[in-house]
């Protein structure tokens, strides 16, 4: 995601931008998976857990203020995971 200068928002570190990009990628993956499941298809989320673990590790390495700025993105991912879980057929 390209940063746009905003006088009220401090510049973000490369680590923040990377974590933000990873969160957006995870969100896109979950959106596609949910659409596939809703259409009756099976999905394979192999590797998703590792991707989220890398995202969390990246966020933990950020300064506290930058990590906290990503809290809404993490909450949105949690909500997407719950929607996908609810869309999955019973085992």
C-alpha positions as a Python dict, from the first residue, in 0.01 Angstrom:
ca = {
    (1, 'X'): (0, 0, 0),
    (2, 'X'): (143, 335, -97),
    (3, 'X'): (168, 593, 178),
    (4, 'X'): (5, 930, 122),
    (5, 'X'): (142, 1226, 314),
    (6, 'X'): (-100, 1339, 581),
    (7, 'X'): (13, 1620, 808),
    (8, 'X'): (-177, 1473, 1105),
    (9, 'X'): (-38, 1119, 1070),
    (10, 'X'): (326, 1061, 1157),
    (11, 'X'): (534, 880, 895),
    (12, 'X'): (525, 504, 935),
    (13, 'X'): (827, 278, 947),
    (14, 'X'): (901, 24, 674),
    (15, 'X'): (806, -246, 927),
    (16, 'X'): (465, -89, 972),
    (17, 'X'): (409, -69, 598),
    (18, 'X'): (515, -433, 562),
    (19, 'X'): (282, -548, 840),
    (20, 'X'): (-1, -343, 692),
    (21, 'X'): (60, -506, 353),
    (22, 'X'): (61, -853, 513),
    (23, 'X'): (-268, -776, 688),
    (24, 'X'): (-421, -663, 360),
    (25, 'X'): (-297, -980, 189),
    (26, 'X'): (-445, -1198, 463),
    (27, 'X'): (-773, -1010, 434),
    (28, 'X'): (-781, -1065, 58),
    (29, 'X'): (-710, -1436, 105),
    (30, 'X'): (-994, -1466, 356),
    (31, 'X'): (-1234, -1278, 128),
    (32, 'X'): (-1159, -1514, -159),
    (33, 'X'): (-1192, -1818, 67),
    (34, 'X'): (-1527, -1697, 199),
    (35, 'X'): (-1657, -1637, -153),
    (36, 'X'): (-1546, -1984, -261),
    (37, 'X'): (-1705, -2151, 42),
    (38, 'X'): (-2027, -1955, -7),
    (39, 'X'): (-2034, -2078, -368),
    (40, 'X'): (-2006, -2437, -242),
    (41, 'X'): (-1638, -2491, -315),
    (42, 'X'): (-1375, -2639, -88),
    (43, 'X'): (-1082, -2426, 17),
    (44, 'X'): (-731, -2506, 129),
    (45, 'X'): (-588, -2253, 371),
    (46, 'X'): (-256, -2433, 409),
    (47, 'X'): (3, -2179, 507),
    (48, 'X'): (-245, -1923, 637),
    (49, 'X'): (-154, -1989, 1001),
    (50, 'X'): (214, -1934, 924),
    (51, 'X'): (133, -1612, 740),
    (52, 'X'): (-62, -1482, 1039),
    (53, 'X'): (223, -1584, 1270),
    (54, 'X'): (465, -1377, 1057),
    (55, 'X'): (222, -1086, 1067),
    (56, 'X'): (197, -1104, 1447),
    (57, 'X'): (575, -1130, 1484),
    (58, 'X'): (617, -827, 1261),
    (59, 'X'): (367, -629, 1465),
    (60, 'X'): (538, -726, 1791),
    (61, 'X'): (866, -591, 1651),
    (62, 'X'): (712, -248, 1586),
    (63, 'X'): (717, 46, 1823),
    (64, 'X'): (412, 28, 2051),
    (65, 'X'): (229, 316, 1881),
    (66, 'X'): (265, 158, 1537),
    (67, 'X'): (159, -182, 1664),
    (68, 'X'): (-149, -30, 1825),
    (69, 'X'): (-232, 147, 1499),
    (70, 'X'): (-274, -196, 1340),
    (71, 'X'): (-524, -317, 1602),
    (72, 'X'): (-827, -237, 1381),
    (73, 'X'): (-678, -440, 1095),
    (74, 'X'): (-626, -736, 1328),
    (75, 'X'): (-980, -706, 1461),
    (76, 'X'): (-1110, -705, 1103),
    (77, 'X'): (-909, -1020, 1028),
    (78, 'X'): (-1054, -1187, 1337),
    (79, 'X'): (-1404, -1099, 1214),
    (80, 'X'): (-1327, -1238, 869),
    (81, 'X'): (-1201, -1565, 1018),
    (82, 'X'): (-1523, -1593, 1221),
    (83, 'X'): (-1736, -1530, 910),
    (84, 'X'): (-1542, -1792, 717),
    (85, 'X'): (-1576, -2039, 1003),
    (86, 'X'): (-1953, -1981, 1009),
    (87, 'X'): (-1972, -2029, 631),
    (88, 'X'): (-1794, -2365, 639),
    (89, 'X'): (-2012, -2674, 630),
    (90, 'X'): (-2002, -2900, 935),
    (91, 'X'): (-1724, -3161, 928),
}
